[in-house]
Amino acid sequence: MTIESEIRQRLVESFAPTRLEVVNDSHKHAGHSGDDGSGESHFSVLIRAEALAGLGRVARHRAVHKALGDLTVRVHAMAIDAG
C-alpha cells in the first residue's frame, strides 16, 4: 500500500469526510532536502468533515495528525487544509 493510499484510508476511517483530496507533491521536491528518493516524501491534504467543523485551526491539525499516526513521521512534509 502506498503512503498516499494509507493517508486517504486513515482519514476516511477517522472522519468520514465530505471532501478529501490527497496530493503527492514529491515530484516538486526531487533533489531537495527531505527527498528520500521514494517518491512519497511530500503531500498536500485538503479535508472537510463535520467532525472537524467545530474545532479551531490548531485542533483540526492535531486531529488530522493523530488520525495519521506514524505516517506523519514517515513523510518529510505535509500541508494540511482542514475544515
mmCIF file of the N, C-alpha and C atoms, coordinates in Angstrom:
data_MODEL
# 
_entry.id   MODEL 
# 
loop_
_atom_site.group_PDB 
_atom_site.id 
_atom_site.type_symbol 
_atom_site.label_atom_id 
_atom_site.label_alt_id 
_atom_site.label_comp_id 
_atom_site.label_asym_id 
_atom_site.label_entity_id 
_atom_site.label_seq_id 
_atom_site.pdbx_PDB_ins_code 
_atom_site.Cartn_x 
_atom_site.Cartn_y 
_atom_site.Cartn_z 
_atom_site.occupancy 
_atom_site.B_iso_or_equiv 
_atom_site.pdbx_formal_charge 
_atom_site.auth_seq_id 
_atom_site.auth_comp_id 
_atom_site.auth_asym_id 
_atom_site.auth_atom_id 
_atom_site.pdbx_PDB_model_num 
ATOM 1   N N  . MET A 1 1  ? 0.858   -1.182 0.000  1.00 0.00 ? 1  MET A N  1 
ATOM 2   C CA . MET A 1 1  ? 0.000   0.000  0.000  1.00 0.00 ? 1  MET A CA 1 
ATOM 3   C C  . MET A 1 1  ? 0.898   1.238  0.000  1.00 0.00 ? 1  MET A C  1 
ATOM 4   N N  . THR A 1 2  ? 0.548   2.210  -0.812 1.00 0.00 ? 2  THR A N  1 
ATOM 5   C CA . THR A 1 2  ? 1.327   3.444  -0.860 1.00 0.00 ? 2  THR A CA 1 
ATOM 6   C C  . THR A 1 2  ? 0.999   4.328  0.345  1.00 0.00 ? 2  THR A C  1 
ATOM 7   N N  . ILE A 1 3  ? 1.894   5.246  0.649  1.00 0.00 ? 3  ILE A N  1 
ATOM 8   C CA . ILE A 1 3  ? 1.640   6.192  1.738  1.00 0.00 ? 3  ILE A CA 1 
ATOM 9   C C  . ILE A 1 3  ? 0.416   7.039  1.400  1.00 0.00 ? 3  ILE A C  1 
ATOM 10  N N  . GLU A 1 4  ? 0.296   7.438  0.147  1.00 0.00 ? 4  GLU A N  1 
ATOM 11  C CA . GLU A 1 4  ? -0.869  8.230  -0.266 1.00 0.00 ? 4  GLU A CA 1 
ATOM 12  C C  . GLU A 1 4  ? -2.171  7.489  0.023  1.00 0.00 ? 4  GLU A C  1 
ATOM 13  N N  . SER A 1 5  ? -2.239  6.218  -0.300 1.00 0.00 ? 5  SER A N  1 
ATOM 14  C CA . SER A 1 5  ? -3.470  5.454  -0.046 1.00 0.00 ? 5  SER A CA 1 
ATOM 15  C C  . SER A 1 5  ? -3.685  5.224  1.445  1.00 0.00 ? 5  SER A C  1 
ATOM 16  N N  . GLU A 1 6  ? -2.613  5.076  2.210  1.00 0.00 ? 6  GLU A N  1 
ATOM 17  C CA . GLU A 1 6  ? -2.744  4.949  3.664  1.00 0.00 ? 6  GLU A CA 1 
ATOM 18  C C  . GLU A 1 6  ? -3.286  6.234  4.275  1.00 0.00 ? 6  GLU A C  1 
ATOM 19  N N  . ILE A 1 7  ? -2.797  7.381  3.800  1.00 0.00 ? 7  ILE A N  1 
ATOM 20  C CA . ILE A 1 7  ? -3.304  8.668  4.284  1.00 0.00 ? 7  ILE A CA 1 
ATOM 21  C C  . ILE A 1 7  ? -4.802  8.747  4.027  1.00 0.00 ? 7  ILE A C  1 
ATOM 22  N N  . ARG A 1 8  ? -5.178  8.459  2.798  1.00 0.00 ? 8  ARG A N  1 
ATOM 23  C CA . ARG A 1 8  ? -6.602  8.519  2.417  1.00 0.00 ? 8  ARG A CA 1 
ATOM 24  C C  . ARG A 1 8  ? -7.442  7.570  3.286  1.00 0.00 ? 8  ARG A C  1 
ATOM 25  N N  . GLN A 1 9  ? -6.997  6.342  3.441  1.00 0.00 ? 9  GLN A N  1 
ATOM 26  C CA . GLN A 1 9  ? -7.746  5.341  4.208  1.00 0.00 ? 9  GLN A CA 1 
ATOM 27  C C  . GLN A 1 9  ? -7.923  5.773  5.661  1.00 0.00 ? 9  GLN A C  1 
ATOM 28  N N  . ARG A 1 10 ? -6.856  6.228  6.293  1.00 0.00 ? 10 ARG A N  1 
ATOM 29  C CA . ARG A 1 10 ? -6.944  6.617  7.705  1.00 0.00 ? 10 ARG A CA 1 
ATOM 30  C C  . ARG A 1 10 ? -7.857  7.818  7.906  1.00 0.00 ? 10 ARG A C  1 
ATOM 31  N N  . LEU A 1 11 ? -7.806  8.778  6.993  1.00 0.00 ? 11 LEU A N  1 
ATOM 32  C CA . LEU A 1 11 ? -8.662  9.957  7.132  1.00 0.00 ? 11 LEU A CA 1 
ATOM 33  C C  . LEU A 1 11 ? -10.128 9.621  6.887  1.00 0.00 ? 11 LEU A C  1 
ATOM 34  N N  . VAL A 1 12 ? -10.397 8.755  5.944  1.00 0.00 ? 12 VAL A N  1 
ATOM 35  C CA . VAL A 1 12 ? -11.782 8.321  5.697  1.00 0.00 ? 12 VAL A CA 1 
ATOM 36  C C  . VAL A 1 12 ? -12.323 7.574  6.910  1.00 0.00 ? 12 VAL A C  1 
ATOM 37  N N  . GLU A 1 13 ? -11.521 6.677  7.461  1.00 0.00 ? 13 GLU A N  1 
ATOM 38  C CA . GLU A 1 13 ? -11.959 5.907  8.626  1.00 0.00 ? 13 GLU A CA 1 
ATOM 39  C C  . GLU A 1 13 ? -12.169 6.788  9.854  1.00 0.00 ? 13 GLU A C  1 
ATOM 40  N N  . SER A 1 14 ? -11.336 7.800  10.021 1.00 0.00 ? 14 SER A N  1 
ATOM 41  C CA . SER A 1 14 ? -11.407 8.647  11.214 1.00 0.00 ? 14 SER A CA 1 
ATOM 42  C C  . SER A 1 14 ? -12.474 9.731  11.136 1.00 0.00 ? 14 SER A C  1 
ATOM 43  N N  . PHE A 1 15 ? -12.711 10.272 9.933  1.00 0.00 ? 15 PHE A N  1 
ATOM 44  C CA . PHE A 1 15 ? -13.559 11.465 9.840  1.00 0.00 ? 15 PHE A CA 1 
ATOM 45  C C  . PHE A 1 15 ? -14.748 11.357 8.895  1.00 0.00 ? 15 PHE A C  1 
ATOM 46  N N  . ALA A 1 16 ? -14.834 10.332 8.072  1.00 0.00 ? 16 ALA A N  1 
ATOM 47  C CA . ALA A 1 16 ? -15.893 10.241 7.062  1.00 0.00 ? 16 ALA A CA 1 
ATOM 48  C C  . ALA A 1 16 ? -16.068 11.586 6.359  1.00 0.00 ? 16 ALA A C  1 
ATOM 49  N N  . PRO A 1 17 ? -15.014 12.071 5.721  1.00 0.00 ? 17 PRO A N  1 
ATOM 50  C CA . PRO A 1 17 ? -15.056 13.416 5.148  1.00 0.00 ? 17 PRO A CA 1 
ATOM 51  C C  . PRO A 1 17 ? -16.058 13.574 4.013  1.00 0.00 ? 17 PRO A C  1 
ATOM 52  N N  . THR A 1 18 ? -16.569 14.794 3.897  1.00 0.00 ? 18 THR A N  1 
ATOM 53  C CA . THR A 1 18 ? -17.442 15.128 2.777  1.00 0.00 ? 18 THR A CA 1 
ATOM 54  C C  . THR A 1 18 ? -16.598 15.506 1.564  1.00 0.00 ? 18 THR A C  1 
ATOM 55  N N  . ARG A 1 19 ? -15.362 15.894 1.814  1.00 0.00 ? 19 ARG A N  1 
ATOM 56  C CA . ARG A 1 19 ? -14.409 16.199 0.734  1.00 0.00 ? 19 ARG A CA 1 
ATOM 57  C C  . ARG A 1 19 ? -13.015 15.807 1.207  1.00 0.00 ? 19 ARG A C  1 
ATOM 58  N N  . LEU A 1 20 ? -12.286 15.116 0.355  1.00 0.00 ? 20 LEU A N  1 
ATOM 59  C CA . LEU A 1 20 ? -10.927 14.718 0.694  1.00 0.00 ? 20 LEU A CA 1 
ATOM 60  C C  . LEU A 1 20 ? -10.083 14.695 -0.565 1.00 0.00 ? 20 LEU A C  1 
ATOM 61  N N  . GLU A 1 21 ? -8.991  15.446 -0.529 1.00 0.00 ? 21 GLU A N  1 
ATOM 62  C CA . GLU A 1 21 ? -8.024  15.445 -1.615 1.00 0.00 ? 21 GLU A CA 1 
ATOM 63  C C  . GLU A 1 21 ? -6.657  15.171 -1.003 1.00 0.00 ? 21 GLU A C  1 
ATOM 64  N N  . VAL A 1 22 ? -5.990  14.150 -1.484 1.00 0.00 ? 22 VAL A N  1 
ATOM 65  C CA . VAL A 1 22 ? -4.639  13.826 -1.053 1.00 0.00 ? 22 VAL A CA 1 
ATOM 66  C C  . VAL A 1 22 ? -3.770  13.879 -2.307 1.00 0.00 ? 22 VAL A C  1 
ATOM 67  N N  . VAL A 1 23 ? -2.806  14.795 -2.304 1.00 0.00 ? 23 VAL A N  1 
ATOM 68  C CA . VAL A 1 23 ? -1.971  15.007 -3.478 1.00 0.00 ? 23 VAL A CA 1 
ATOM 69  C C  . VAL A 1 23 ? -0.521  14.720 -3.113 1.00 0.00 ? 23 VAL A C  1 
ATOM 70  N N  . ASN A 1 24 ? 0.114   13.872 -3.894 1.00 0.00 ? 24 ASN A N  1 
ATOM 71  C CA . ASN A 1 24 ? 1.526   13.576 -3.725 1.00 0.00 ? 24 ASN A CA 1 
ATOM 72  C C  . ASN A 1 24 ? 2.309   14.654 -4.475 1.00 0.00 ? 24 ASN A C  1 
ATOM 73  N N  . ASP A 1 25 ? 2.968   15.533 -3.728 1.00 0.00 ? 25 ASP A N  1 
ATOM 74  C CA . ASP A 1 25 ? 3.746   16.634 -4.291 1.00 0.00 ? 25 ASP A CA 1 
ATOM 75  C C  . ASP A 1 25 ? 5.235   16.320 -4.371 1.00 0.00 ? 25 ASP A C  1 
ATOM 76  N N  . SER A 1 26 ? 5.603   15.081 -4.154 1.00 0.00 ? 26 SER A N  1 
ATOM 77  C CA . SER A 1 26 ? 7.011   14.708 -4.042 1.00 0.00 ? 26 SER A CA 1 
ATOM 78  C C  . SER A 1 26 ? 7.825   15.073 -5.281 1.00 0.00 ? 26 SER A C  1 
ATOM 79  N N  . HIS A 1 27 ? 7.225   14.950 -6.455 1.00 0.00 ? 27 HIS A N  1 
ATOM 80  C CA . HIS A 1 27 ? 7.951   15.259 -7.688 1.00 0.00 ? 27 HIS A CA 1 
ATOM 81  C C  . HIS A 1 27 ? 8.423   16.713 -7.736 1.00 0.00 ? 27 HIS A C  1 
ATOM 82  N N  . LYS A 1 28 ? 7.729   17.608 -7.022 1.00 0.00 ? 28 LYS A N  1 
ATOM 83  C CA . LYS A 1 28 ? 8.112   19.020 -6.988 1.00 0.00 ? 28 LYS A CA 1 
ATOM 84  C C  . LYS A 1 28 ? 9.342   19.260 -6.120 1.00 0.00 ? 28 LYS A C  1 
ATOM 85  N N  . HIS A 1 29 ? 9.713   18.268 -5.332 1.00 0.00 ? 29 HIS A N  1 
ATOM 86  C CA . HIS A 1 29 ? 10.800  18.419 -4.370 1.00 0.00 ? 29 HIS A CA 1 
ATOM 87  C C  . HIS A 1 29 ? 11.964  17.469 -4.646 1.00 0.00 ? 29 HIS A C  1 
ATOM 88  N N  . ALA A 1 30 ? 11.973  16.857 -5.807 1.00 0.00 ? 30 ALA A N  1 
ATOM 89  C CA . ALA A 1 30 ? 13.044  15.922 -6.161 1.00 0.00 ? 30 ALA A CA 1 
ATOM 90  C C  . ALA A 1 30 ? 14.401  16.612 -6.055 1.00 0.00 ? 30 ALA A C  1 
ATOM 91  N N  . GLY A 1 31 ? 15.305  15.974 -5.332 1.00 0.00 ? 31 GLY A N  1 
ATOM 92  C CA . GLY A 1 31 ? 16.646  16.508 -5.163 1.00 0.00 ? 31 GLY A CA 1 
ATOM 93  C C  . GLY A 1 31 ? 16.791  17.516 -4.048 1.00 0.00 ? 31 GLY A C  1 
ATOM 94  N N  . HIS A 1 32 ? 15.696  17.912 -3.447 1.00 0.00 ? 32 HIS A N  1 
ATOM 95  C CA . HIS A 1 32 ? 15.732  18.870 -2.342 1.00 0.00 ? 32 HIS A CA 1 
ATOM 96  C C  . HIS A 1 32 ? 15.913  18.146 -1.014 1.00 0.00 ? 32 HIS A C  1 
ATOM 97  N N  . SER A 1 33 ? 16.166  18.909 0.021  1.00 0.00 ? 33 SER A N  1 
ATOM 98  C CA . SER A 1 33 ? 16.255  18.357 1.372  1.00 0.00 ? 33 SER A CA 1 
ATOM 99  C C  . SER A 1 33 ? 14.950  17.644 1.711  1.00 0.00 ? 33 SER A C  1 
ATOM 100 N N  . GLY A 1 34 ? 15.068  16.486 2.264  1.00 0.00 ? 34 GLY A N  1 
ATOM 101 C CA . GLY A 1 34 ? 13.883  15.730 2.652  1.00 0.00 ? 34 GLY A CA 1 
ATOM 102 C C  . GLY A 1 34 ? 13.407  14.758 1.592  1.00 0.00 ? 34 GLY A C  1 
ATOM 103 N N  . ASP A 1 35 ? 13.937  14.869 0.385  1.00 0.00 ? 35 ASP A N  1 
ATOM 104 C CA . ASP A 1 35 ? 13.576  13.918 -0.663 1.00 0.00 ? 35 ASP A CA 1 
ATOM 105 C C  . ASP A 1 35 ? 14.380  12.649 -0.442 1.00 0.00 ? 35 ASP A C  1 
ATOM 106 N N  . ASP A 1 36 ? 13.702  11.587 -0.059 1.00 0.00 ? 36 ASP A N  1 
ATOM 107 C CA . ASP A 1 36 ? 14.397  10.332 0.232  1.00 0.00 ? 36 ASP A CA 1 
ATOM 108 C C  . ASP A 1 36 ? 14.471  9.411  -0.985 1.00 0.00 ? 36 ASP A C  1 
ATOM 109 N N  . GLY A 1 37 ? 13.995  9.882  -2.119 1.00 0.00 ? 37 GLY A N  1 
ATOM 110 C CA . GLY A 1 37 ? 14.042  9.089  -3.340 1.00 0.00 ? 37 GLY A CA 1 
ATOM 111 C C  . GLY A 1 37 ? 12.886  8.119  -3.493 1.00 0.00 ? 37 GLY A C  1 
ATOM 112 N N  . SER A 1 38 ? 12.012  8.040  -2.496 1.00 0.00 ? 38 SER A N  1 
ATOM 113 C CA . SER A 1 38 ? 10.890  7.091  -2.541 1.00 0.00 ? 38 SER A CA 1 
ATOM 114 C C  . SER A 1 38 ? 9.751   7.570  -3.428 1.00 0.00 ? 38 SER A C  1 
ATOM 115 N N  . GLY A 1 39 ? 9.709   8.869  -3.703 1.00 0.00 ? 39 GLY A N  1 
ATOM 116 C CA . GLY A 1 39 ? 8.579   9.428  -4.442 1.00 0.00 ? 39 GLY A CA 1 
ATOM 117 C C  . GLY A 1 39 ? 7.365   9.639  -3.562 1.00 0.00 ? 39 GLY A C  1 
ATOM 118 N N  . GLU A 1 40 ? 7.542   9.469  -2.245 1.00 0.00 ? 40 GLU A N  1 
ATOM 119 C CA . GLU A 1 40 ? 6.439   9.654  -1.301 1.00 0.00 ? 40 GLU A CA 1 
ATOM 120 C C  . GLU A 1 40 ? 6.932   10.414 -0.064 1.00 0.00 ? 40 GLU A C  1 
ATOM 121 N N  . SER A 1 41 ? 7.454   11.611 -0.297 1.00 0.00 ? 41 SER A N  1 
ATOM 122 C CA . SER A 1 41 ? 8.025   12.387 0.803  1.00 0.00 ? 41 SER A CA 1 
ATOM 123 C C  . SER A 1 41 ? 7.264   13.669 1.116  1.00 0.00 ? 41 SER A C  1 
ATOM 124 N N  . HIS A 1 42 ? 6.475   14.174 0.169  1.00 0.00 ? 42 HIS A N  1 
ATOM 125 C CA . HIS A 1 42 ? 5.772   15.445 0.336  1.00 0.00 ? 42 HIS A CA 1 
ATOM 126 C C  . HIS A 1 42 ? 4.317   15.290 -0.117 1.00 0.00 ? 42 HIS A C  1 
ATOM 127 N N  . PHE A 1 43 ? 3.386   15.728 0.724  1.00 0.00 ? 43 PHE A N  1 
ATOM 128 C CA . PHE A 1 43 ? 1.962   15.601 0.410  1.00 0.00 ? 43 PHE A CA 1 
ATOM 129 C C  . PHE A 1 43 ? 1.200   16.866 0.776  1.00 0.00 ? 43 PHE A C  1 
ATOM 130 N N  . SER A 1 44 ? 0.084   17.071 0.090  1.00 0.00 ? 44 SER A N  1 
ATOM 131 C CA . SER A 1 44 ? -0.895  18.106 0.433  1.00 0.00 ? 44 SER A CA 1 
ATOM 132 C C  . SER A 1 44 ? -2.212  17.397 0.695  1.00 0.00 ? 44 SER A C  1 
ATOM 133 N N  . VAL A 1 45 ? -2.885  17.794 1.778  1.00 0.00 ? 45 VAL A N  1 
ATOM 134 C CA . VAL A 1 45 ? -4.165  17.193 2.142  1.00 0.00 ? 45 VAL A CA 1 
ATOM 135 C C  . VAL A 1 45 ? -5.200  18.299 2.328  1.00 0.00 ? 45 VAL A C  1 
ATOM 136 N N  . LEU A 1 46 ? -6.323  18.148 1.667  1.00 0.00 ? 46 LEU A N  1 
ATOM 137 C CA . LEU A 1 46 ? -7.472  19.019 1.890  1.00 0.00 ? 46 LEU A CA 1 
ATOM 138 C C  . LEU A 1 46 ? -8.574  18.104 2.408  1.00 0.00 ? 46 LEU A C  1 
ATOM 139 N N  . ILE A 1 47 ? -9.104  18.442 3.568  1.00 0.00 ? 47 ILE A N  1 
ATOM 140 C CA . ILE A 1 47 ? -10.156 17.613 4.160  1.00 0.00 ? 47 ILE A CA 1 
ATOM 141 C C  . ILE A 1 47 ? -11.261 18.499 4.718  1.00 0.00 ? 47 ILE A C  1 
ATOM 142 N N  . ARG A 1 48 ? -12.493 18.111 4.450  1.00 0.00 ? 48 ARG A N  1 
ATOM 143 C CA . ARG A 1 48 ? -13.672 18.747 5.015  1.00 0.00 ? 48 ARG A CA 1 
ATOM 144 C C  . ARG A 1 48 ? -14.494 17.650 5.663  1.00 0.00 ? 48 ARG A C  1 
ATOM 145 N N  . ALA A 1 49 ? -14.776 17.822 6.942  1.00 0.00 ? 49 ALA A N  1 
ATOM 146 C CA . ALA A 1 49 ? -15.535 16.807 7.672  1.00 0.00 ? 49 ALA A CA 1 
ATOM 147 C C  . ALA A 1 49 ? -16.288 17.474 8.815  1.00 0.00 ? 49 ALA A C  1 
ATOM 148 N N  . GLU A 1 50 ? -17.474 16.994 9.051  1.00 0.00 ? 50 GLU A N  1 
ATOM 149 C CA . GLU A 1 50 ? -18.295 17.521 10.143 1.00 0.00 ? 50 GLU A CA 1 
ATOM 150 C C  . GLU A 1 50 ? -17.567 17.418 11.479 1.00 0.00 ? 50 GLU A C  1 
ATOM 151 N N  . ALA A 1 51 ? -16.817 16.348 11.682 1.00 0.00 ? 51 ALA A N  1 
ATOM 152 C CA . ALA A 1 51 ? -16.092 16.136 12.943 1.00 0.00 ? 51 ALA A CA 1 
ATOM 153 C C  . ALA A 1 51 ? -15.042 17.211 13.206 1.00 0.00 ? 51 ALA A C  1 
ATOM 154 N N  . LEU A 1 52 ? -14.586 17.888 12.168 1.00 0.00 ? 52 LEU A N  1 
ATOM 155 C CA . LEU A 1 52 ? -13.562 18.925 12.321 1.00 0.00 ? 52 LEU A CA 1 
ATOM 156 C C  . LEU A 1 52 ? -14.152 20.332 12.344 1.00 0.00 ? 52 LEU A C  1 
ATOM 157 N N  . ALA A 1 53 ? -15.404 20.459 11.960 1.00 0.00 ? 53 ALA A N  1 
ATOM 158 C CA . ALA A 1 53 ? -16.024 21.770 11.752 1.00 0.00 ? 53 ALA A CA 1 
ATOM 159 C C  . ALA A 1 53 ? -16.027 22.656 12.993 1.00 0.00 ? 53 ALA A C  1 
ATOM 160 N N  . GLY A 1 54 ? -16.227 22.112 14.161 1.00 0.00 ? 54 GLY A N  1 
ATOM 161 C CA . GLY A 1 54 ? -16.322 22.927 15.362 1.00 0.00 ? 54 GLY A CA 1 
ATOM 162 C C  . GLY A 1 54 ? -14.993 23.205 16.045 1.00 0.00 ? 54 GLY A C  1 
ATOM 163 N N  . LEU A 1 55 ? -13.913 22.729 15.474 1.00 0.00 ? 55 LEU A N  1 
ATOM 164 C CA . LEU A 1 55 ? -12.601 22.876 16.096 1.00 0.00 ? 55 LEU A CA 1 
ATOM 165 C C  . LEU A 1 55 ? -11.851 24.078 15.533 1.00 0.00 ? 55 LEU A C  1 
ATOM 166 N N  . GLY A 1 56 ? -10.959 24.632 16.325 1.00 0.00 ? 56 GLY A N  1 
ATOM 167 C CA . GLY A 1 56 ? -10.071 25.686 15.852 1.00 0.00 ? 56 GLY A CA 1 
ATOM 168 C C  . GLY A 1 56 ? -9.013  25.099 14.929 1.00 0.00 ? 56 GLY A C  1 
ATOM 169 N N  . ARG A 1 57 ? -8.269  25.975 14.255 1.00 0.00 ? 57 ARG A N  1 
ATOM 170 C CA . ARG A 1 57 ? -7.283  25.538 13.271 1.00 0.00 ? 57 ARG A CA 1 
ATOM 171 C C  . ARG A 1 57 ? -6.256  24.571 13.853 1.00 0.00 ? 57 ARG A C  1 
ATOM 172 N N  . VAL A 1 58 ? -5.686  24.915 15.006 1.00 0.00 ? 58 VAL A N  1 
ATOM 173 C CA . VAL A 1 58 ? -4.665  24.065 15.620 1.00 0.00 ? 58 VAL A CA 1 
ATOM 174 C C  . VAL A 1 58 ? -5.262  22.716 16.025 1.00 0.00 ? 58 VAL A C  1 
ATOM 175 N N  . ALA A 1 59 ? -6.458  22.729 16.582 1.00 0.00 ? 59 ALA A N  1 
ATOM 176 C CA . ALA A 1 59 ? -7.119  21.484 16.992 1.00 0.00 ? 59 ALA A CA 1 
ATOM 177 C C  . ALA A 1 59 ? -7.428  20.602 15.786 1.00 0.00 ? 59 ALA A C  1 
ATOM 178 N N  . ARG A 1 60 ? -7.828  21.204 14.650 1.00 0.00 ? 60 ARG A N  1 
ATOM 179 C CA . ARG A 1 60 ? -8.078  20.425 13.438 1.00 0.00 ? 60 ARG A CA 1 
ATOM 180 C C  . ARG A 1 60 ? -6.799  19.747 12.961 1.00 0.00 ? 60 ARG A C  1 
ATOM 181 N N  . HIS A 1 61 ? -5.698  20.490 12.964 1.00 0.00 ? 61 HIS A N  1 
ATOM 182 C CA . HIS A 1 61 ? -4.418  19.920 12.531 1.00 0.00 ? 61 HIS A CA 1 
ATOM 183 C C  . HIS A 1 61 ? -3.971  18.806 13.473 1.00 0.00 ? 61 HIS A C  1 
ATOM 184 N N  . ARG A 1 62 ? -4.150  19.010 14.751 1.00 0.00 ? 62 ARG A N  1 
ATOM 185 C CA . ARG A 1 62 ? -3.795  17.965 15.721 1.00 0.00 ? 62 ARG A CA 1 
ATOM 186 C C  . ARG A 1 62 ? -4.630  16.703 15.505 1.00 0.00 ? 62 ARG A C  1 
ATOM 187 N N  . ALA A 1 63 ? -5.909  16.882 15.223 1.00 0.00 ? 63 ALA A N  1 
ATOM 188 C CA . ALA A 1 63 ? -6.788  15.732 14.988 1.00 0.00 ? 63 ALA A CA 1 
ATOM 189 C C  . ALA A 1 63 ? -6.351  14.961 13.745 1.00 0.00 ? 63 ALA A C  1 
ATOM 190 N N  . VAL A 1 64 ? -5.982  15.672 12.698 1.00 0.00 ? 64 VAL A N  1 
ATOM 191 C CA . VAL A 1 64 ? -5.511  15.021 11.470 1.00 0.00 ? 64 VAL A CA 1 
ATOM 192 C C  . VAL A 1 64 ? -4.211  14.273 11.754 1.00 0.00 ? 64 VAL A C  1 
ATOM 193 N N  . HIS A 1 65 ? -3.276  14.918 12.443 1.00 0.00 ? 65 HIS A N  1 
ATOM 194 C CA . HIS A 1 65 ? -2.011  14.268 12.781 1.00 0.00 ? 65 HIS A CA 1 
ATOM 195 C C  . HIS A 1 65 ? -2.244  13.017 13.634 1.00 0.00 ? 65 HIS A C  1 
ATOM 196 N N  . LYS A 1 66 ? -3.169  13.099 14.580 1.00 0.00 ? 66 LYS A N  1 
ATOM 197 C CA . LYS A 1 66 ? -3.466  11.943 15.431 1.00 0.00 ? 66 LYS A CA 1 
ATOM 198 C C  . LYS A 1 66 ? -4.033  10.800 14.590 1.00 0.00 ? 66 LYS A C  1 
ATOM 199 N N  . ALA A 1 67 ? -4.929  11.123 13.673 1.00 0.00 ? 67 ALA A N  1 
ATOM 200 C CA . ALA A 1 67 ? -5.522  10.092 12.819 1.00 0.00 ? 67 ALA A CA 1 
ATOM 201 C C  . ALA A 1 67 ? -4.473  9.430  11.919 1.00 0.00 ? 67 ALA A C  1 
ATOM 202 N N  . LEU A 1 68 ? -3.487  10.201 11.491 1.00 0.00 ? 68 LEU A N  1 
ATOM 203 C CA . LEU A 1 68 ? -2.457  9.665  10.611 1.00 0.00 ? 68 LEU A CA 1 
ATOM 204 C C  . LEU A 1 68 ? -1.380  8.894  11.360 1.00 0.00 ? 68 LEU A C  1 
ATOM 205 N N  . GLY A 1 69 ? -1.246  9.146  12.651 1.00 0.00 ? 69 GLY A N  1 
ATOM 206 C CA . GLY A 1 69 ? -0.317  8.396  13.483 1.00 0.00 ? 69 GLY A CA 1 
ATOM 207 C C  . GLY A 1 69 ? 1.096   8.382  12.935 1.00 0.00 ? 69 GLY A C  1 
ATOM 208 N N  . ASP A 1 70 ? 1.660   7.196  12.755 1.00 0.00 ? 70 ASP A N  1 
ATOM 209 C CA . ASP A 1 70 ? 3.055   7.053  12.328 1.00 0.00 ? 70 ASP A CA 1 
ATOM 210 C C  . ASP A 1 70 ? 3.319   7.555  10.912 1.00 0.00 ? 70 ASP A C  1 
ATOM 211 N N  . LEU A 1 71 ? 2.297   7.798  10.133 1.00 0.00 ? 71 LEU A N  1 
ATOM 212 C CA . LEU A 1 71 ? 2.512   8.308  8.784  1.00 0.00 ? 71 LEU A CA 1 
ATOM 213 C C  . LEU A 1 71 ? 3.134   9.700  8.803  1.00 0.00 ? 71 LEU A C  1 
ATOM 214 N N  . THR A 1 72 ? 2.854   10.465 9.840  1.00 0.00 ? 72 THR A N  1 
ATOM 215 C CA . THR A 1 72 ? 3.390   11.825 9.892  1.00 0.00 ? 72 THR A CA 1 
ATOM 216 C C  . THR A 1 72 ? 4.908   11.842 10.033 1.00 0.00 ? 72 THR A C  1 
ATOM 217 N N  . VAL A 1 73 ? 5.485   10.799 10.580 1.00 0.00 ? 73 VAL A N  1 
ATOM 218 C CA . VAL A 1 73 ? 6.948   10.754 10.683 1.00 0.00 ? 73 VAL A CA 1 
ATOM 219 C C  . VAL A 1 73 ? 7.574   10.016 9.506  1.00 0.00 ? 73 VAL A C  1 
ATOM 220 N N  . ARG A 1 74 ? 6.752   9.396  8.680  1.00 0.00 ? 74 ARG A N  1 
ATOM 221 C CA . ARG A 1 74 ? 7.272   8.679  7.506  1.00 0.00 ? 74 ARG A CA 1 
ATOM 222 C C  . ARG A 1 74 ? 7.379   9.573  6.284  1.00 0.00 ? 74 ARG A C  1 
ATOM 223 N N  . VAL A 1 75 ? 6.834   10.783 6.363  1.00 0.00 ? 75 VAL A N  1 
ATOM 224 C CA . VAL A 1 75 ? 6.951   11.737 5.259  1.00 0.00 ? 75 VAL A CA 1 
ATOM 225 C C  . VAL A 1 75 ? 7.713   12.960 5.745  1.00 0.00 ? 75 VAL A C  1 
ATOM 226 N N  . HIS A 1 76 ? 8.316   13.661 4.808  1.00 0.00 ? 76 HIS A N  1 
ATOM 227 C CA . HIS A 1 76 ? 9.102   14.842 5.171  1.00 0.00 ? 76 HIS A CA 1 
ATOM 228 C C  . HIS A 1 76 ? 8.212   16.062 5.417  1.00 0.00 ? 76 HIS A C  1 
ATOM 229 N N  . ALA A 1 77 ? 7.186   16.244 4.578  1.00 0.00 ? 77 ALA A N  1 
ATOM 230 C CA . ALA A 1 77 ? 6.344   17.433 4.703  1.00 0.00 ? 77 ALA A CA 1 
ATOM 231 C C  . ALA A 1 77 ? 4.913   17.114 4.289  1.00 0.00 ? 77 ALA A C  1 
ATOM 232 N N  . MET A 1 78 ? 3.969   17.724 5.015  1.00 0.00 ? 78 MET A N  1 
ATOM 233 C CA . MET A 1 78 ? 2.569   17.556 4.705  1.00 0.00 ? 78 MET A CA 1 
ATOM 234 C C  . MET A 1 78 ? 1.847   18.875 4.946  1.00 0.00 ? 78 MET A C  1 
ATOM 235 N N  . ALA A 1 79 ? 1.302   19.442 3.882  1.00 0.00 ? 79 ALA A N  1 
ATOM 236 C CA . ALA A 1 79 ? 0.490   20.644 4.001  1.00 0.00 ? 79 ALA A CA 1 
ATOM 237 C C  . ALA A 1 79 ? -0.943  20.200 4.243  1.00 0.00 ? 79 ALA A C  1 
ATOM 238 N N  . ILE A 1 80 ? -1.574  20.771 5.283  1.00 0.00 ? 80 ILE A N  1 
ATOM 239 C CA . ILE A 1 80 ? -2.935  20.362 5.656  1.00 0.00 ? 80 ILE A CA 1 
ATOM 240 C C  . ILE A 1 80 ? -3.859  21.560 5.597  1.00 0.00 ? 80 ILE A C  1 
ATOM 241 N N  . ASP A 1 81 ? -4.941  21.403 4.858  1.00 0.00 ? 81 ASP A N  1 
ATOM 242 C CA . ASP A 1 81 ? -6.031  22.373 4.815  1.00 0.00 ? 81 ASP A CA 1 
ATOM 243 C C  . ASP A 1 81 ? -7.249  21.628 5.356  1.00 0.00 ? 81 ASP A C  1 
ATOM 244 N N  . ALA A 1 82 ? -7.556  21.847 6.627  1.00 0.00 ? 82 ALA A N  1 
ATOM 245 C CA . ALA A 1 82 ? -8.642  21.114 7.289  1.00 0.00 ? 82 ALA A CA 1 
ATOM 246 C C  . ALA A 1 82 ? -9.741  22.071 7.715  1.00 0.00 ? 82 ALA A C  1 
ATOM 247 N N  . GLY A 1 83 ? -10.964 21.630 7.561  1.00 0.00 ? 83 GLY A N  1 
ATOM 248 C CA . GLY A 1 83 ? -12.074 22.481 7.967  1.00 0.00 ? 83 GLY A CA 1 
ATOM 249 C C  . GLY A 1 83 ? -13.319 21.693 8.237  1.00 0.00 ? 83 GLY A C  1 
# 
